[in-house]
Amino acid sequence: MQSAALKKMPDCTPVDMGARHDLLFGRFAAIWQMDRVLVDQKGTAFVRLWVETTRRNIRNLTFRSNMKIEKVFSAADAARNKEFMIVLSPPAEGLPEVPYIEPVIPDAKPQSGDAGLEKHIYRFYFPLSFPLSPAEPSRQKRTMGFVDNEYFYIRGYRDAVMLARIFEHLGHGKDSRILDFGCGAGRIIFPLMELGYANCSGCDIDGDNIAWLQAKPGMADRFHVSGLQPPLPFPDASFDCIYAGSVFTHLDEATQFAFLEDLNRVLAPGGIMAVSVSSWGVLAWIDKTPAFIVHDVENKGINYDSQDLDLTDYGISGEYYRSTFHDHGYIRKTWGRYFDILHIYPYSFGYQDLVILKKKP
Ligand SMILES: C[S@@+](CC[C@H](N)C(=O)[O-])C[C@H]1O[C@@H](n2cnc3c(N)ncnc32)[C@H](O)[C@@H]1O
């Protein structure tokens, strides 16, 4: 995902912090992350939420949860990071099936008119237990950019519930046929199946990850190796919902368009697709964002010049696997040829943005 970016760069001048701060200030509000969850035997949960922001003075900050908020400790308070430890206990009516916590910033503007959708997007759903055997380090590294067993699961779980709630809100429930395009090591699809979504399939160009997923009990038919270029190995109209977590963040422009067309083919009428993209949140987060990338994203709406070498050991070179950055205006203009664009939510998939698309009638 994000930290996999920018492995092999041409010589370039990084945007200095001050200039980047000025450039992004208007767009870069506050990016929240949840990376630690501990639940004791009584069901008391300790979660760590932190916010990265260029606005140092977020005031009147409170949290909302379907658990009882016992205490909020404000921990590290660095230039761009503010960290909170929050202690939550089960409410009188017992533990919720899926607990959540969300920051409430009174002066924050809603992102869209669809409050029902937005409420799920900026909410951190968290698991009450963890699987005994997470994906091993090399699989985490090449699909997430780093190794962290707990975060791999917490983020996967949170993304899974968020996507499921988005699909549900848009009319597709637990019996939907769901495709995880670029499923990697199953970070999102496994929590989704645990939550009762029985018709999930995944595909990826990484044959080693697909073989590992297929070898799990009952999983042989659910996972498929797909090609570097379309067509995908599915008949027309096979899926009601598709998501792609940090996949279009790695494609060049022509490949991106080719897959948008083919994903449209495999999506059934009325189908929904959720795709994450690296945009201004990721550009702000990368330590030495090269100036030419920012320039291209501002002026052309896209840059995919840099190679990502995370998959070279698995037969996919940096010539194919790119670090790709998008501007929202470009997405609306070009992706809008393939799908209706319902909304683009900034900073809602880690540092990435989430584009919600619907098959054109
Ligand atoms: C950053 S990883 C994210 C993996 C997973 N979606 C997740 O969120 O954990 C990107 C994944 O996209 C896959 N990928 C890249 N291009 C693809 C393509 N054209 N078709 C299918 N998968 C692709 C890669 O192999 C890799 O597993």
The ligand as an ORCA input file, in Angstrom:
! r2SCAN-3c Opt
* xyz 0 1
  C      -0.639     -3.013     -2.392
  S      -1.186     -4.610     -2.742
  C      -2.792     -4.611     -1.956
  C      -3.317     -5.993     -1.716
  C      -4.719     -6.067     -1.113
  N      -5.703     -5.465     -1.973
  C      -4.734     -5.380      0.227
  O      -5.360     -4.304      0.338
  O      -4.135     -5.923      1.162
  C      -1.594     -4.522     -4.457
  C      -2.041     -5.845     -5.017
  O      -2.546     -5.643     -6.331
  C      -2.139     -6.740     -7.103
  N      -2.233     -6.323     -8.512
  C      -1.500     -5.399     -9.173
  N      -1.901     -5.284    -10.433
  C      -2.921     -6.162    -10.601
  C      -3.746     -6.511    -11.689
  N      -3.618     -5.945    -12.884
  N      -4.698     -7.437    -11.503
  C      -4.854     -8.034    -10.296
  N      -4.094     -7.741     -9.214
  C      -3.136     -6.817     -9.372
  C      -0.736     -7.015     -6.612
  O      -0.267     -8.284     -6.960
  C      -0.928     -6.852     -5.112
  O      -1.325     -8.046     -4.500
*
